Amino acid sequence: MEDEKKRFIERGSHKGKGIAVFTSGGDSQGMNAAVRAVVRMGMYLGCKVFFIKEGYQGMVDGCENIVEATWASVSSIIHKGGTLIGSARCAEFREQAGRLKAARNLVEKGITNLVVIGGDGSLTGANLFKQEWPELLQILLKQGKISQEQADKCKYLYIAGLVGSIDNDFCGTDMTIGTDSALHRIIEAIDAIVSTAYSHQRTFIMEVMGRHCGYLAVVTALCGEADYVFIPESPPPEDWPDKLCHNAGQRLNIIIIAEGAIDRNGQPITSEKVKQVVVDRLKQDTRITVLGHVQRGGNASAFDRLLACRMGAEAVMALMEATPETEACVISLDGNQAVRLPLMECVKRTQAVAKAMADREFELAVKLRGSRGVYFIFNCFSQITPMKWSDVTGWVAQGGALLGTKRSLATNKLPQIAARLREFQIQAILIIGGFEAYQAGLQFYENRAEFPEFCIPLCVIPSTISNNVPGTEFSLGCDTAVNEITEICDRIRQSAQGTKRRVFVIETMGGYCGYLATIAGLAGGADAAYIFEEKFSIKDLQQDVYHMAAKMSEGVQRGLILRSVM
């Protein structure tokens, strides 16, 4: 409770402070959501918030590239991919003369706080800018380009970084903005290929982005049931062609290759090279799909929108709480918490990965990246069947529960369940489900004295779209449900573009838990979310109506409200 009190910053408490936000380097889905969060959090605290268009180039050029943002100027952008304020490479900023121009432009606007959204190169440039800031001010002062009053007012520059990269290649954070959306694009492509590929005996090779990082390739290989994956950090053994072709005879083979994949000698492993191996050894029809920039495109996923919103708000708070002694920070994700880490410490560790790979110290590269006999039991123990590897082929992409499920507990069937466990010599039980799964596991545990068959390892995997069970921040299914609701919100937003002053109310599942309505409301840019846990009155409804009326008077024609139903 004390920590929450410390983190609270009163509305309007930083009136007049200048903040600028810009995107630099390659674009990624979720950048617009981050920009929106910075603008609105900054305005909430009373700051003057500016866009810097076209990245560092816009900072150097100044003039119309640095414009003040309004609340309405970031309306209806949370879902959009890419970056609406633009991004550009800037060789000029790498020289002090370019940084002098950038410093003068910021001083003229009274900007002393920067939120940088980009990769390690962009963040490194921002840190150098911060370190050089006092020297730059002195040079501008001597040249008569700024006044002493301006120099005193803008004495210190504060930096907070957000990592926007679909590759998830930045050390210090579990996830970067854009990665989850890119994974969605790749998995959708794999699902589309699989649905048609079973008609023929073919091998499909899919090349994904990742010049120096194999995260996208590894995760999509797991999610797409791939047979083999090639990544830069962990090259395959020299006999990889033999291992690659051991599954001859399958109707479908999927191989994932990161664009930067290499062998143990540092030579590229290309899609064409892999195809030639498959064709020569298996005589199998083989097709290559290179996804390219499709991975960067499309609307941001719900996860990326929420991640960007949380990181953007945290970046503004970090800037407002910074002191002249505070070093530049990067906002990272640790588990499910947004945390602040020293920017250059993370950059140096990221660069150390590249050096380890260049030196062919692949085990070190992987270490620096960080860690990130079975039976079917149908219908809650009503049928037990031995399970083979091939029995679950194709299951990973299918929703629902192919094993079947029941909400009723096994209170009156414990003797029969114990007999089945004894008959099949079951030595461990894994239960997948929501609150009923928790209760079932507890029943087995509490009846161990009467039934020795229950004296085995018991494990529950939380699985409920409502995300309403204890002990976990995420349960299986909740992210998919949030994505579905968010996509529906996007469609409604699109349909409302040709209408005038219309408010949409969307009802979500959730019962006594408002997780879906709250999180989907944040990701969908809703005006309000009504949930069971937070009681509301007619006054609250009236206040929301006033808010939407004020918003529409500024030119925004759409209102969106989510409501959790029992």
N, C-alpha and C positions, 0 to 999 in steps of 0.2 A: 504493500500500500504506500509506504514511504517513497519507494522508487517511482511509482506512478505520479505522486505529488511533485517529485523533483522534475519529472519529465514534462509536466503541464506548463504550457506557455500561454499566458493570457492573450485573448484576442485583442489585436491592435497595439500590443505592447512594444512593437519595434517600428513604430510609425516613421516613415521617411527613409528607411534604409534601402539602399539600392541593390537589387539582385538581378543577375542576368543568367539565362539558361541557353545553352547551345548544344547542338549535336555535331559530332565530328567523326570522320572515318566512315567505314561501311555502315549502311543502315540496317536496322533490325526491327521486327515487329515489337511494339510496346514502347518505342521511343516517344510516340505522341502522348501515350498515357502518362509517361514520366514528366514530359513537358507540362502537361495539364496539371499534374499534382504539384509541381514546383510553383506554377503560377498561382494556383488557388490557395495553397498553403501560405505562400508569401503574402498574398493579398489579405488572407485571414489575419495574419500577424501585423498588418499595417504597412508592409513594405511596398516600394515601387518596384515592380517586376518588369524586366525587359526580355524580349526575344533578341538573340543574335542570329541572324539568318546566314546560311551558308558557312557555318562553322568558324574556324579561325580566319578564313578569308574575309568573312563578313566583319569580324572584329577588327581586322587590319584596315579594311576599306571604310568602315564606319558609315556615316550619313543614314540613308534609308534602311541600311542593314541592321541597325540597332533601333528597335521600336518598342514603345511601352505596351505591355499586354493588358487586356481587360478580362473580366470574368467571362464575358460572352465570346471572346476571341478564341477560347479553348473549348467552347461547347461543341459537342458532337464530334470530337476527334479521338476519344478514348479507344475506339475500336479499330481505327485505321492503321494499316501497316505503313512501313517506311517512316520518313520524318517530314512533316509538313513545313518545318522551318529550314529545311535544306541542310546538306552536308557537302563539304568540298575539301580536297587536299589543298594545303597552303605551304608552298616552299618558302614564301616570304616570311612567315612567322618563325621559321627556323633560324633566321638571322636577327640580330639585335635591332637592326633598323626597322624591321617589320614589327617586332614586339614594342618598340617605341611608339609606332603609330597606333597599335592596339591599346597601349596604356593611355595615350592621350584621349582616344575615343571613349574609353571607360570613365576616365576622370571627368570629362565634359558632361557625362550623364550622371555622375555621382555614384557609379557602380563600384562597390568594393567587395562584392560577394559573387562568386561564380559557381554555377552548377554545370559540370562538364559531363556529357553523356557520350561515351565512346569507348575505344579499346585502350590497350596499354600505351600505345604511342601518343594518343590524344591526352591521356592522363599524365604521362611523363612531361609533355609540353606544358601542361597547366602548372605542374609542380615547379618547373624551371621558371615560369612566368612569376609565380609567387615569390620564389627565392630572389629573383632579380628585381622585383617591384621597387624597393627603396632606391636602388641605383637608377632605375628608369625614371622615377619621379625627379631625382636630382638633375638628371640630364635635361629633362623637359623644362624644369625650373630655370636652369642656366640658359637654355635656348629661348626663354620667354614664351613658351607655348602653353604653360599653365601658370596660374598665380600661386603665391605662397598660401593663400587661403585654401585654394583647391588642394594643394599638396598636403596641408595639415589635415584637411577633412578626409582625404583618401590615403591616409598614411599607411594603412595596412590592407593587404589583399587576402581574402579568405577563400579557400578552395574546398569543394566537396565533389567527389566523382561518383558517377554511376556507370557500371559496365554494360554497354550495349553490344552484344556479340552473339550471333547464333551458334558459334562454335563451342561456347562454354569453356573458353581457353584461358581464363584469368584465375590465377591462384588466389585463394583467400575467400572465395565465395562458392557456395554449393551450386548456384545457378545464376546465369547472366540473363539480362533482358533480351528476349528474342529466341532463346534456345527452345523453350517449350513449344512455341508456335512453329518453329522449323521442324521439330519432331512430329508435330501434327501433320505437316505437309508431306513428310517422307512416309509416315505410316499410312496415310490415305493413299499414296501412290502404290505402296506395297500391297495394300488390300485390293486396290483396283487391278493390279497385275495378277494377283493370286486368283481372283474370282474368274478370270478368263483362262488362266494358264493350266488349270487342271484338265482342260480339254485336250492338251497335247503333252507329250513327254519332252519337256524343255527345261533348260537352265536359264535363269534370269540373273543378270549381273546389274546391280544398281550402284551407280557412283554418286556419293553424297559429298557435301562440302566438308572441309577439314584439312587444310594444308599442313597444319602443325599439330592438330588435336583430333583424336579419334572418338570424341564423346558421342557425336551424332551417329557415327557408324556403329559403335558398340551398343548403344541403347536401342536403336532401331533394329539391329540384328536380334536382340533379345525379344523385342516387341513383335517383330515380324517373323519369328521362327526361322531365321536364316540358318543355312548350313555352314557357312564360313564367313569370317569377317577379316578385313585387312585394315590396319591402322598404323599411323606413323610412329607412335611411341613404343609399340611392341611388335616389331617385325616377326613374321612367321619363321619357323625353322627352315633350313635349306631344302628339306624334302617336302616342302609345302605342296608341290603338285601331286605327290602320292597321297597325302592326307586329304587334299581337296577332292580327289576322285574316288574316295572309298565308299561313297553312297551310290554307286552306279546302280541303275535299275529303278530309282524313285521316279514317280511321274513328274515331280516338281522339285527343282533345286533353286534356292535363292542364295546369292552371294552378294555381300555388301562390301564396297570398297570406299574408303575415304580418299579424297582426291590427292592427298599427300602421302599415301601408303608407300612404304619402301621395304627393301629386303635387308638382311643383316649386313650387307656391304654398302648400304646407303643408296642403292640403285632403285629407281621408281618401279613399283608394281602397278602397271596400268590395267585398265579394264580390257584393252585389246590383248594384252599378254595373258591374262587369266582366261579370256575367251578361247585363245588359241590352245591353251592347255586342255580345256574341257573338250573342245572339238577334236583334237588329235587323239586324246585318250579314251573318251567316252563316245565319240561319234554322235554327240547329241546336239540337237538344234539349240543354239545359244543366242540370246539377245541381250544387248546392252542398253540400259536407260541411264542417261545422265540428267539429273534433275536440275542442276545449275541454280539460277537465281529464282526458280520457282520456290525454293526453300525460304527465301527472304520475303516472298510475297504473301498477299492475302491479309485478312484481318488477324489481329493478335488474339491469341487464346485467352481464356478467362484467367488462367494462372499468370500469364505475362502481364495482363492489365493490372491485376492485383499486386504483383511483384513490383511493377513500375510505380504504381500509386504509393505503395508503402515506402519504397526507396526514395521517391521524390520528396515525400513529406519528411522523411528522416533526414534527407540532405539539407532541407531548409532549416530544420531544428538544429542540426549540427553547426550550420553557419551562424545562426543566431546565438548559439551558446559558446562560440569560439572566442578565444582570447588571442592577443598578439603572439603568445608563445605556442599556440596550438598548431601542430603541423597539419598539412593537407591530409584529408581522409578520403577513403572510398567506402561507400555504403555496400555492405555485403550481406549475403543470406547465410545464416548459420542455423541449420535445421529449419525452423519456421520463424526465426527471429531476424529482424533487420538490425545489423550491428555496424559500428564504425571501426574501421581498421586503418592503420597508417598506410597512406597511399603508396609511397615508394617502397615500403617493405614488401607489399604484394606485387608491385611491378618487378622488383628485383628477383623475386621468387619465380615469377612467370618467365622472365628472361633466362633464369637458370635452367628452366626446362628446355628451352631452345638450345642452349649451350650443351646440355647433356646429350640431346639428340644429335647435335652436330659432331660431338665427340664419340658417338655410338655407345654411350653409357645408358642403354635403354632401361635397365632396371632402376637406375637413379631417376630417369625421366618419369617413369610410372610412379615412383615413390613421391616425387615432388608434386605430381598432379594431385595426390591425395586419394583416400579411399571413398570413395563414394560407394528293397522289397516293399512295395507299396500297394494299397488296395483302393478301389472305388468303394464308396459307401453311398448308395443311392437312397434318396428320400429318408434321411435321418435314421439310418441303421435298419431300414426295412429290408434292404437287399445289399449283400456284400459280394463283390466280384473282383477277382484278381485283375491287375492292371498292367499292361505292357507299354513300352515306350511309344509305339505307334498308335496306341489307343487315343492319345490326346493330341494327335496331329491336327492342326487347324483350329484348336480350341482358343488360342490366345486372343484372337480378334473378336470372338463371339460374346455378345452380352448375355445376360441372364445367368442361369445355373443349369448346365446340362446334366448335372448329377441329380437335379431335383431338390426341392426344399419344402419344409413345412414349418409353420409358425408354432404349432403345438409342441409342448415339452414332453419329455419321455418319463414323466413322473411315475406312471403306472406300468412302464415297460422295462424298468431297470433289470429285472431278472432275465428277461429275454435278450436284452442287449448284452448283459454279462455272458450269457451262454454263447452268443454269436462271437464275442471277442475271444472266448476260450476255444471255440470250434475252429476259428481261423488263425489262432495264435497271434492276435494283434498285439503288438508291443509298443505302440504309440498312437495317439489320436490327435489329428489336426482338425479343428472345427472352424469353418469359415461362415461368418454371419454377424448379425447385429446383437441387440440386447438378449435375444433368445439364445444365441450361441454362448454368451457369457453365462447365462443361467444354466444351460446344459452342462458346460464345463464345471460349474460350481456343484451341480448335483452329483456328477461323477466323483468329484473330490470328496464331498461330504459323505458319500456312501462307500468309501473305500473299506471301512471296517467290516461292512456286511458283504461286500463283493470284492474279493481280492483282484479280480480282473481289471478293476479300475485303478489299481496301484501301478500305473504306467505313466510315462510322460504325457501331459496334456498341454495343448497349445491352442490358443484362439487367435485367428486373424480377423480383426474388425472389418466388417463389410456391410455398410449401410449408407445409402445416398444421403440420409439426413445428417450424417456425421455427429450422432448424438450419443456415442458410447464413451466411457471414461478410458483414460490411459493412453490416448493417442490424439495427435493433432489432425490427422487425416485418416479416414477409413476408406476401404476400397469402394469405388463407385461414386463418391461425392464429387470428385473432380470432373468426371464425365457428366454427371447431372448438372453441375454448374455451367459447364461448357454448352450443354443443350439449351439451358435457360438463357444464357448469354446470347447464343446464336438466334434464338427466337426474339430477344430484345432488339438485336441488330436488324432483323427482318422487319420488325414493327417500325423501327426508326426509319428504315428505307421507305416503307409504304407511306409514312407520314410526311415525307418531304413535299409531296404535292398538295397537302392539305393545309388548312389554316386553324391554328389554335386548337389542337386536339390533345387530350390526355388519355393515356392508355393505362389500364390496371391489369396486371398479370398476377394470377394466382399460382403459387408453387406448392409442392408437397413440403412436408416438414412436421406437421402435427404440433407437438409441444416444443419443437426445436426450430429456431429461426435461422439456422445456418444457411440454408439454400437461398432464402429470400434476401438475407443481408449481404452475403458474398456475391451473389448474382447481381444484386442491386448496385454494388460497388463496381463490379466489372462491366455492367451494362450502362453505367452512367445514369442510374435512376435518381429521381428527385427525393424519393422516400421509400422506406420499407417498413411495413407493419408486421410485427411478429408477436408471438405469444408471450415471450419473456419480458417485453417492454409494453406496459399498459399505456394506452393512449386515450385521449378524450376528444370531445368535439372541438376544443380549443386547439389541439394539435392538428386536427384536420383543417381547421380554419387557417392556421398558420401556414400549412403546406399550400393551401389555395392561394394565399397572398404571395407566397414565394414564386409559384408558377406564373401568377399574373405579372409580377415584376419581371420575371425572366422573359416572358413573351413580349413585354413592352420594349425589350431591348432587341427584338428581332428573332428570338428563338421560338419556333412555332410548335414545339413538341414537348409534352410532359409524360413522364413514365413513373409508375408506382408499382412496387411489388408487394404482394400480400401472402403471408404464409397461412395455409388453410389446415384445419384439423383433419 
